[in-house]
Amino acid sequence: MERKYKISILGGTGDLGSGLAKRLITANYKILIGSRKIDTAKDAADSLGNSVQGMLNKDAAKHGDIVILTVPFSNQTTIIEECFHELQEKILIDTTVPLMPPKVGTVQLPPSHSAVVSGQEILGNQVRVVSAFQNISAELLNSEQQIDCDVLVCGNSKEAREIVIEIINDIGMKGWHGGQLANSTAAEALTSVLISINRHHKINHSGIKITGVDH
């Protein structure tokens, strides 16, 4: 029987975090919502149902089997450093995209060339950091629509990538091995490309699909 992990979502009160929470709850995962403010976390958890718990980010990171980070780029380093000890020996799914307003439609990568790689460098090798969900619309995740998009999954641990892909497939999307964590640069940069596509073609939820595969 497939194991249903307890998944903590740091920054789970935002649009991306709440959207992922809804999809994971539907797939019968146990969800913990983390926030910098306990009242905000509990309110968000209550809105998702009685089975969801709200707590401070550090506590959520401590009690989850797998942790998802869903905060803006400007808050990524702060949250990672705050939860450093609680994240050790775990899988961290980092969804961070280095968007820098107001030019979010222009690729602006950090000095490390990848926000997620920067997070791995802070946490060290005892945390298996996996990059995913950079190219999925938060609005779409929060809707009732089926999501016809693929997800690129990058990470230095193949085993961790496999676990994350299983979760992605379980919530109705298709996950693909994207190689080592350094390749997260491509997924992070692609978000700005998709934003530009949305603007130019007046659409809301452009995404990616992997072709050339016999389904």
Secondary structure, DSSP 8 states (H G I E B T S, - for coil): -----EEEEETTTSHHHHHHHHHHHHTT-EEEEEESSHHHHHHHHHHH-TT-EEEEHHHHHHH-SEEEE---HHHHHHHHHHTHHHHTTSEEEE------TT-TTS----TTS-HHHHHHHHH-TTSEEEE--TTS-HHHHTSSS----EEEEEES-HHHHHHHHHHHHHTT-EEEE--SGGGHHHHHHHHHHHHHHHHHHT-S-------S---
